[in-house]
Amino acid sequence: MTVWDDLVGQEKVAERLDAAARDADALVTAYATGAPAPEATKMTHAWLFTGPPGAGRTHTARAFAAALQCVSPDRALGGSPGCGFCDGCHTALIGTHADVTTVAAVGAQILADDMRDTVRKSFTSPANGRWQIILVEDAERLNEKSANAVLKAVEEPAPRTVWLLCAPSLEDVLPTIRSRCRHLSLLTPSVDAVADMLVRRDGVEPAVAASAARATQGHVDQARRLATDPAARQRRAAVLKMPLRVEDVGGALKAAQELVDAAAEDAKQLAEEMDGKETEELKAAMGAVQGGRMPRGTAGVMKDLEDMQKRRRTRTQRDSLDLALTDLTGFYRDVLALQFGSRVAIANGDAEDALQRLARAGTPEATLRRIEAIGACREALDRNVAPLLAVEAMTMALRTG
């Protein structure tokens, strides 16, 4: 199993990255032996991975990072880097490699403080691996200061540093940054390809895999979660019942409250899993005796951690809401398809009774207005409108059509 096997529907991208990894391997060999570096190479110091949600931007970037760090002895025999089994591949894929640093947005933005140590590290030589790799999962969330810090690092990188940036589209990244990156555009994998992956890689029953892939329209991570997590299926089923519960004002407001409460519960569960562990680890690192007080002068460090955890809880709640809004958009898209007499694009076959009922009761124009109301809710959440207010406005719009 190579590192490229998990890139569902991205065969052309995998071919380009495999060729670049081969050239990168030759470059490292040249650095180590003092031989002249190859003149023509497919490798470069900065890459930008773009594609719609579910296309696997981060998975692709991480697979490339693993191939760059591959230490398989087969390389000397002409094998391609990225075996998937060696220590370099394994630690890069699971996120524990010392020379692969991952940056993700904790809150709505990646702040300059979040990037300062990472940018500093990008100018150092690899400690153990073959390359110093910086993987930015949410490059579209870089704010002005953090983006400028990345720009300076990308303009004049260290010889063995590679930046891997992930974003939904080219327009989401500063022109000055994207002009210095090699761009790879990923496509949404087909429903059949995702279903096949779930069967082969996760041992999911074919019928369940097909249903999950169809419901998520090729979104790999969501399809895997839906196919393997009963709680995720329950949450989705509750969301798909919402259109039938907003027929009166009371039902619309109650549905909004329940949706926001469910998202808040998701954020709370994640916080319970991570916050306590992070706090105890930081206290131990600062020299606090177990159960005792923190040493003098460490209150500011604890405050920074609490602020980060608060931003993460907010981000988690909004990500959970966004997932629910995605499911709701897909539901009304199916309603619209039925109203136009098409059954080819139906994604939510398990809710066909509700789809048929709403398709008969409304008009395509009303359905489009409802889809626009969901989009308006997304925009309001992006502008930091209070989640309950944004969702209540949406459910009232769904009621009136």
Long-range contacts (C-beta under 8 A, 24 or more apart in sequence): 1-84, 1-85, 2-80, 2-82, 2-83, 2-84, 3-63, 3-64, 3-66, 3-67, 3-70, 3-82, 3-83, 3-84, 3-89, 3-93, 4-63, 4-67, 4-82, 5-84, 6-56, 6-59, 6-63, 6-197, 6-201, 7-56, 7-59, 7-60, 7-63, 8-56, 8-189, 8-193, 8-194, 8-197, 8-220, 9-187, 9-188, 9-189, 9-190, 9-193, 9-194, 9-218, 10-55, 10-56, 10-60, 10-186, 10-187, 10-189, 13-60, 13-184, 13-186, 14-60, 14-63, 16-42, 16-184, 17-60, 17-63, 17-64, 17-67, 17-184, 18-67, 18-80, 18-82, 20-44, 20-64, 21-64, 21-67, 21-68, 21-70, 21-80, 21-81, 21-82, 22-80, 22-81, 24-67, 24-68, 24-81, 24-130, 24-131, 24-162, 25-70, 25-75, 25-81, 25-130, 28-130, 28-131, 28-160, 31-159, 31-160, 44-181, 44-182, 45-154, 45-157, 45-161, 45-162, 45-163, 46-154, 46-157, 46-162, 46-163, 46-165, 46-180, 46-181, 46-182, 47-162, 47-163, 47-164, 47-165, 47-181, 47-182, 47-183, 47-184, 48-139, 48-165, 48-166, 48-167, 48-170, 48-173, 48-177, 48-178, 48-181, 48-182, 48-183, 48-184, 49-164, 49-165, 49-166, 49-167, 49-184, 49-186, 50-166, 50-167, 50-168, 50-169, 50-170, 50-172, 50-183, 50-184, 50-185, 50-186, 51-168, 51-185, 51-186, 51-187, 51-188, 52-168, 52-186, 52-187, 52-188, 53-168, 53-219, 53-326, 54-188, 54-189, 54-216, 54-217, 54-218, 54-219, 54-220, 54-221, 54-222, 54-223, 55-186, 55-187, 55-188, 55-189, 55-220, 56-186, 56-189, 56-220, 56-221, 57-137, 57-166, 57-167, 57-186, 58-135, 58-137, 58-166, 59-220, 60-184, 60-186, 61-135, 61-137, 61-164, 61-166, 62-92, 62-93, 62-95, 62-135, 63-93, 64-164, 65-92, 65-97, 65-100, 65-133, 65-135, 65-162, 65-164, 66-90, 66-92, 66-93, 68-92, 68-130, 68-131, 68-133, 68-162, 69-97, 69-99, 69-100, 69-129, 69-130, 69-131, 69-133, 70-130, 71-130, 88-129, 88-130, 92-129, 92-133, 97-129, 98-127, 98-128, 98-129, 99-126, 99-127, 99-128, 99-129, 99-130, 99-131, 99-132, 99-133, 100-129, 100-133, 100-135, 101-133, 101-134, 101-135, 102-135, 102-137, 103-134, 103-135, 103-136, 103-137, 103-138, 104-136, 104-137, 104-138, 105-137, 105-138, 105-141, 105-315, 106-308, 106-311, 106-312, 106-315, 107-311, 107-312, 107-314, 107-315, 108-141, 108-311, 108-314, 108-315, 108-318, 108-382, 108-384, 109-141, 109-142, 109-143, 109-146, 110-136, 110-138, 110-141, 110-142, 110-143, 110-146, 111-143, 111-145, 111-146, 112-143, 112-145, 112-146, 112-149, 114-146, 115-142, 115-146, 115-149, 115-150, 116-149, 119-149, 119-150, 119-152, 119-153, 122-153, 122-157, 122-158, 122-161, 122-163, 123-153, 123-157, 123-158, 123-161, 124-158, 125-158, 125-160, 126-160, 130-160, 131-160, 131-161, 131-162, 132-158, 132-160, 132-161, 132-162, 133-161, 133-162, 133-163, 133-164, 134-161, 134-162, 134-163, 134-164, 135-164, 135-166, 136-163, 136-164, 136-165, 136-166, 137-166, 138-166, 138-167, 139-165, 139-166, 139-167, 139-172, 139-173, 139-177, 140-167, 140-168, 140-172, 140-173, 142-173, 142-174, 147-174, 147-177, 150-177, 151-176, 151-177, 151-180, 154-180, 154-181, 155-180, 188-217, 188-218, 188-219, 189-218, 189-220, 190-218, 191-217, 191-218, 193-218, 194-218, 194-219, 194-220, 194-223, 195-223, 198-223, 198-224, 198-227, 202-227, 202-228, 204-228, 211-349, 211-350, 214-347, 214-349, 215-327, 215-330, 215-347, 215-348, 215-350, 216-347, 217-330, 217-347, 222-323, 222-326, 235-262, 235-324, 236-327, 238-262, 239-324, 239-327, 239-328, 239-331, 240-327, 240-328, 240-331, 240-348, 240-351, 240-354, 241-354, 242-328, 242-395, 242-398, 243-328, 243-331, 243-332, 243-335, 243-354, 243-358, 243-398, 244-354, 244-357, 244-358, 246-395, 246-396, 246-398, 246-399, 247-399, 248-399, 249-396, 249-399, 251-399, 252-392, 252-395, 252-396, 252-398, 252-399, 253-392, 253-395, 253-396, 255-395, 256-388, 256-391, 256-392, 256-394, 256-395, 257-388, 257-392, 259-321, 259-324, 259-391, 260-321, 260-387, 260-388, 260-391, 262-320, 262-324, 263-317, 263-318, 263-320, 263-321, 263-324, 263-387, 264-317, 266-316, 266-317, 266-320, 267-313, 267-314, 267-316, 267-317, 267-320, 268-313, 270-312, 270-313, 270-316, 271-309, 271-312, 271-313, 271-316, 274-309, 274-312, 275-309, 278-305, 278-309, 279-305, 317-387, 318-381, 318-387, 321-381, 321-387, 321-391, 322-378, 322-381, 325-374, 325-377, 325-378, 328-374, 329-371, 329-374, 329-375, 331-355, 332-367, 332-370, 332-371, 332-374, 333-371, 335-359, 335-362, 335-367, 336-364, 336-367, 336-368, 336-371, 339-363, 339-364, 339-367, 340-364, 362-401, 366-401, 367-401, 369-397, 369-401, 370-397, 370-398, 370-401, 373-397, 373-398, 374-398
